[in-house]
Protein backbone atom coordinates (compact mmCIF):
# COMPACT_ATOMS: atom_id res chain seq x y z
CA UNK A 1 0.00 0.00 0.00
CA UNK A 2 2.86 2.40 0.80
CA UNK A 3 5.38 1.37 -1.84
CA UNK A 4 3.56 2.97 -4.77
CA UNK A 5 2.81 6.38 -3.21
CA UNK A 6 6.26 6.57 -1.61
CA UNK A 7 8.01 5.83 -4.91
CA UNK A 8 5.77 8.36 -6.66
CA UNK A 9 6.76 11.00 -4.09
CA UNK A 10 10.40 10.06 -4.62
CA UNK A 11 10.14 11.02 -8.31
CA UNK A 12 7.62 13.84 -7.84
CA UNK A 13 10.13 16.61 -8.53
CA UNK A 14 10.76 15.19 -12.02
CA UNK A 15 7.21 15.81 -13.19
CA UNK A 16 3.84 14.10 -13.22
CA UNK A 17 4.85 11.39 -15.70
CA UNK A 18 7.83 10.38 -13.59
CA UNK A 19 5.70 10.30 -10.44
CA UNK A 20 3.07 8.12 -12.14
CA UNK A 21 5.78 5.79 -13.42
CA UNK A 22 7.28 5.60 -9.95
CA UNK A 23 3.91 4.66 -8.49
CA UNK A 24 3.45 1.71 -10.83
CA UNK A 25 7.08 0.72 -10.41
CA UNK A 26 6.83 0.60 -6.62
CA UNK A 27 3.46 -1.15 -6.56
CA UNK A 28 4.42 -3.70 -9.21
CA UNK A 29 7.85 -4.44 -7.78
CA UNK A 30 6.43 -5.10 -4.31
CA UNK A 31 3.98 -7.64 -5.76
CA UNK A 32 6.56 -9.57 -7.78
CA UNK A 33 9.13 -9.58 -4.95
CA UNK A 34 6.52 -10.98 -2.54
CA UNK A 35 5.39 -13.60 -5.07
CA UNK A 36 8.97 -14.69 -5.74
CA UNK A 37 9.73 -14.90 -2.01
CA UNK A 38 6.77 -17.21 -1.42
CA UNK A 39 7.63 -19.32 -4.47
CA UNK A 40 11.23 -20.00 -3.48
CA UNK A 41 10.81 -20.69 0.24
CA UNK A 42 8.33 -21.81 2.85
CA UNK A 43 6.66 -18.81 4.48
CA UNK A 44 4.83 -19.33 7.76
CA UNK A 45 1.66 -17.52 8.67
CA UNK A 46 3.58 -15.83 11.49
CA UNK A 47 6.08 -14.41 9.00
CA UNK A 48 3.31 -13.13 6.75
CA UNK A 49 1.61 -11.49 9.73
CA UNK A 50 4.75 -9.82 11.04
CA UNK A 51 5.88 -8.70 7.59
CA UNK A 52 2.54 -6.99 6.99
CA UNK A 53 2.46 -5.42 10.45
CA UNK A 54 6.08 -4.32 10.25
CA UNK A 55 5.55 -2.79 6.83
CA UNK A 56 2.66 -0.58 7.93
CA UNK A 57 4.36 0.48 11.16
CA UNK A 58 7.61 1.01 9.29
CA UNK A 59 5.74 3.37 6.99
CA UNK A 60 4.55 5.38 9.99
CA UNK A 61 8.08 5.35 11.39
CA UNK A 62 9.36 6.70 8.07
CA UNK A 63 6.85 9.55 8.27
CA UNK A 64 8.04 10.25 11.81
CA UNK A 65 11.71 10.28 10.81
CA UNK A 66 10.94 12.65 7.93
CA UNK A 67 9.15 14.97 10.34
CA UNK A 68 12.04 14.86 12.80
CA UNK A 69 14.53 15.61 10.03
CA UNK A 70 12.39 18.51 8.76
CA UNK A 71 11.89 17.09 5.27
CA UNK A 72 10.70 19.84 2.95
CA UNK A 73 10.35 18.06 -0.39
CA UNK A 74 8.38 15.19 -1.84
CA UNK A 75 11.55 13.27 -2.59
CA UNK A 76 12.72 13.50 1.03
CA UNK A 77 9.37 12.34 2.38
CA UNK A 78 9.16 9.56 -0.21
CA UNK A 79 12.67 8.27 0.53
CA UNK A 80 12.01 8.15 4.27
CA UNK A 81 8.64 6.41 3.92
CA UNK A 82 9.93 3.91 1.36
CA UNK A 83 12.93 3.05 3.54
CA UNK A 84 10.69 2.60 6.56
CA UNK A 85 8.21 0.41 4.70
CA UNK A 86 10.87 -1.88 3.25
CA UNK A 87 12.86 -2.01 6.47
CA UNK A 88 9.79 -2.79 8.56
CA UNK A 89 8.66 -5.55 6.21
CA UNK A 90 12.07 -7.21 6.09
CA UNK A 91 12.61 -6.88 9.85
CA UNK A 92 9.19 -8.37 10.60
CA UNK A 93 9.76 -11.26 8.22
CA UNK A 94 13.14 -12.07 9.76
CA UNK A 95 11.96 -11.70 13.36
CA UNK A 96 9.02 -14.06 12.84
CA UNK A 97 11.30 -16.92 11.78
CA UNK A 98 10.65 -19.61 14.36
CA UNK A 99 7.75 -17.80 16.04
CA UNK A 100 4.29 -19.26 16.46
CA UNK A 101 1.21 -17.40 15.24
CA UNK A 102 0.43 -16.30 18.79
CA UNK A 103 3.95 -15.01 19.40
CA UNK A 104 3.88 -13.00 16.17
CA UNK A 105 0.49 -11.53 17.04
CA UNK A 106 1.70 -10.69 20.53
CA UNK A 107 4.73 -8.89 19.10
CA UNK A 108 2.52 -6.65 17.00
CA UNK A 109 0.12 -6.04 19.88
CA UNK A 110 2.88 -5.02 22.28
CA UNK A 111 4.44 -2.74 19.68
CA UNK A 112 1.13 -0.99 19.03
CA UNK A 113 0.41 -0.59 22.74
CA UNK A 114 3.87 0.88 23.32
CA UNK A 115 3.53 3.34 20.44
CA UNK A 116 0.01 4.42 21.41
CA UNK A 117 0.96 4.83 25.06
CA UNK A 118 4.00 6.94 24.24
CA UNK A 119 2.09 9.05 21.73
CA UNK A 120 -0.88 9.49 24.05
CA UNK A 121 1.26 10.68 26.94
CA UNK A 122 3.12 13.07 24.64
CA UNK A 123 -0.10 14.47 23.20
CA UNK A 124 -1.55 14.92 26.68
CA UNK A 125 1.56 16.89 27.57
CA UNK A 126 0.96 19.23 24.62
CA UNK A 127 4.26 18.56 22.85
CA UNK A 128 2.59 18.44 19.44
CA UNK A 129 1.06 21.92 19.69
CA UNK A 130 2.35 24.21 16.99
CA UNK A 131 4.35 27.22 18.02
CA UNK A 132 2.43 30.39 17.21
CA UNK A 133 3.85 33.84 16.54
CA UNK A 134 2.08 37.13 16.14
CA UNK A 135 2.99 39.83 13.66
CA UNK A 136 1.67 42.13 11.00
CA UNK A 137 -0.56 40.43 8.45
CA UNK A 138 1.04 42.52 5.71
CA UNK A 139 4.18 44.50 6.55
CA UNK A 140 3.34 46.84 3.68
CA UNK A 141 -0.19 47.45 5.03
CA UNK A 142 -0.01 47.99 8.79
CA UNK A 143 -3.66 48.99 8.82
CA UNK A 144 -4.61 45.36 8.32
CA UNK A 145 -3.54 44.65 11.88
CA UNK A 146 -1.78 41.64 13.37
CA UNK A 147 -2.18 37.97 12.51
CA UNK A 148 -1.21 34.80 14.32
CA UNK A 149 0.92 32.33 12.38
CA UNK A 150 1.64 28.69 13.20
CA UNK A 151 5.00 27.09 12.48
CA UNK A 152 4.91 24.12 10.09
CA UNK A 153 7.78 22.28 11.75
CA UNK A 154 7.85 20.07 14.83
CA UNK A 155 8.98 21.49 18.12
CA UNK A 156 11.84 19.80 19.97
CA UNK A 157 9.41 18.07 22.33
CA UNK A 158 7.47 16.64 19.40
CA UNK A 159 10.62 15.29 17.80
CA UNK A 160 11.65 13.62 21.05
CA UNK A 161 8.17 12.13 21.44
CA UNK A 162 8.17 10.66 17.92
CA UNK A 163 11.64 9.22 18.39
CA UNK A 164 10.59 7.75 21.73
CA UNK A 165 7.50 6.22 20.11
CA UNK A 166 9.60 4.52 17.45
CA UNK A 167 11.97 3.18 20.10
CA UNK A 168 9.07 2.00 22.26
CA UNK A 169 7.61 0.13 19.29
CA UNK A 170 10.88 -1.70 18.69
CA UNK A 171 11.00 -2.71 22.36
CA UNK A 172 7.39 -3.88 22.13
CA UNK A 173 8.26 -6.13 19.19
CA UNK A 174 10.97 -7.74 21.31
CA UNK A 175 8.87 -8.19 24.47
CA UNK A 176 5.67 -9.43 22.81
CA UNK A 177 6.84 -12.97 21.96
CA UNK A 178 8.27 -13.40 25.47
CA UNK A 179 4.91 -12.60 27.01
CA UNK A 180 3.19 -15.08 24.71
CA UNK A 181 5.62 -17.85 25.68
CA UNK A 182 5.11 -17.09 29.35
CA UNK A 183 1.33 -17.07 28.92
CA UNK A 184 1.52 -20.40 27.10
CA UNK A 185 3.26 -21.98 30.10
CA UNK A 186 0.50 -20.94 32.50
CA UNK A 187 -2.30 -23.39 33.34
CA UNK A 188 -5.35 -22.71 31.19
CA UNK A 189 -8.66 -22.63 33.04
CA UNK A 190 -11.90 -23.68 31.49
CA UNK A 191 -13.43 -20.23 31.89
CA UNK A 192 -12.69 -17.84 28.99
CA UNK A 193 -10.27 -15.20 30.22
CA UNK A 194 -7.87 -12.92 28.41
CA UNK A 195 -4.86 -14.83 29.76
CA UNK A 196 -6.23 -18.21 28.71
CA UNK A 197 -7.03 -16.87 25.25
CA UNK A 198 -3.47 -15.64 24.80
CA UNK A 199 -2.15 -18.97 26.04
CA UNK A 200 -4.26 -20.93 23.57
CA UNK A 201 -3.12 -18.72 20.68
CA UNK A 202 0.52 -18.93 21.74
CA UNK A 203 0.31 -22.73 21.76
CA UNK A 204 -0.89 -22.77 18.16
CA UNK A 205 1.66 -24.58 15.96
CA UNK A 206 3.41 -22.88 13.11
CA UNK A 207 1.82 -23.55 9.73
CA UNK A 208 4.08 -24.07 6.71
CA UNK A 209 2.28 -23.70 3.41
CA UNK A 210 4.71 -22.85 0.61
CA UNK A 211 2.05 -23.15 -2.09
CA UNK A 212 -0.58 -20.93 -0.56
CA UNK A 213 1.14 -18.57 1.84
CA UNK A 214 1.09 -14.94 0.80
CA UNK A 215 3.54 -12.35 2.01
CA UNK A 216 1.52 -9.12 2.14
CA UNK A 217 3.13 -5.74 1.93
CA UNK A 218 2.07 -2.44 3.48
Number of C-alpha atoms within 10 A of each C-alpha: 15 24 28 24 19 28 27 27 25 24 22 21 13 11 9 12 12 16 21 17 15 22 23 16 15 19 19 13 14 19 15 11 13 14 15 11 15 20 15 10 12 16 23 24 21 25 29 23 23 31 29 22 27 29 30 21 23 28 27 19 25 25 22 23 20 19 18 19 15 15 16 11 13 16 19 18 23 26 20 24 28 26 18 25 31 23 18 27 29 19 16 26 23 13 19 24 15 13 21 24 26 24 29 28 24 25 29 25 18 22 27 20 14 22 23 15 15 20 21 14 12 19 14 9 11 12 19 18 14 15 13 10 10 10 12 15 15 12 11 8 9 11 10 11 11 13 11 10 14 11 11 10 16 19 16 11 15 22 20 15 23 23 17 17 24 24 16 22 26 18 16 21 25 17 17 20 25 14 17 25 19 12 20 22 11 11 10 16 10 7 8 9 11 8 15 18 16 21 23 14 18 26 17 13 11 17 14 14 14 15 12 11 18 19 23 19 25 20
